[in-house]
């Protein structure tokens, strides 16, 4: 469910960026469009990972870990600098940590294990 919430949040960011492009003057329209395209690609990626998790596909753990690390990097950036936004940082940091912990719990690992693949008993 957290992955779906993250996917929804990224989709909302894409919509906000589109509205901003259409309504606000941009210093560089090409940069604004490029940023919107990159965030749209991220939205598709996170949505695919969330759907894959719902279907219990084995590849989702790697994709989810990558997304959580990207989100952690953005959260750390939100805590720093002249335009720091700690509230945004915490809103990104908390779910990332929770998802990372949950991804490596035995129940989640068993749920998304590929069928037919032998696992060692270590």
N, C-alpha and C positions, 0 to 999 in steps of 0.2 A: 504494500500500500504506500510505503514511503517513496518508492521509485515512481509510482504514478503521481504522487503529490509533487515530486521534483519535476516530472515531465510537464505537469500542468503549470507549474511556476515558470518554467522556461518558455512555454507557449505564451503565457501572459507577457513575458518580457519581449517576445517577438512582436506581439500585438502593440505593445506600448512603443516600441521602436518604430513600427510602421506609422502609427499615429503621429509620433514626433517628426518623422520625415515629411509627412503630409502637412503638418500644421505649424511647425517651428522653423525658423531660419537656421540653416546649418552652416558652420564655418567651412565644411567640406562635404558636399553632398555625396561624393564618391566614397568617402570614408564612412559616412552614415549608412549608405547602402551596403558596403562591404561588411560592416559590423552586423547589420541586420541579417545578411546572408549567413554569416558565421554562426550567429545565435540560432537561426532557423535550422541549420545543419545539426547543431547541438540538440535542439528540440526533437528532431527526427531520431537522433541517436538515443537519447534518453527514453523516448517513447518506445523505440524498438527493444531496448533493454528491459523496460517494464513489462512489455507484452511477452517477451521471452521468459521472464521470470514467472509470469502467470502460467505460461505453458510448461514451466519447469525444464527449460532447455539448458544444457550444460555450459554453453558459452557465455551465459549471462554474468557469471561471477566476475570474469575478467573485465567485461564491459562496465559492470557496476563499480568495480574497484577503480578503474580509470576515471570514470565520471566523478566519483567521490574525491579522488585526489585533485582533479581539476577544481572541484567546488571548494576543497580545502584551501587551495592556492588563492582562489578569489576571496575567500573569507579572510585569509591572512592579510591580503591587500586592502580589504575593507577596514581593517583595524589601524592601518598606517597612513601616513601622509597628511597633507594639508586638508584634503577633503575626506577625512576618515569618517566612516559611518559604522560605529560599533554595533548598532542594532541590526544592520544588514549582515555584518560579520557573524554575529551570534546566530542569526536566522539561517545562515549557510553552514556554519560550523557544527551546530548541534545535530541536525539530521545526518550530516556526513559521517560523524563519529558513530552514531547509532547504526546506520546502514553498514558501515565497515565492520563493526562488531558483529552484527547479525549475519553478515555474509560468511563469517568463519565459525559460526556455531554448528555443532554436529547435525542438528535437525535440518538446517538449511542446506548444508553440504550434502546430506543424504537425499534431500528432496530434489536437488538439481543435478544429481549424479547421472551420468550417461548410462543407459541400460546396456548390459552386455559387456561392460568394461570391468575387468578384474581390478580390485583395489588391494593393496598390501595391507596387512594387519598390524602395522606399526603403531 
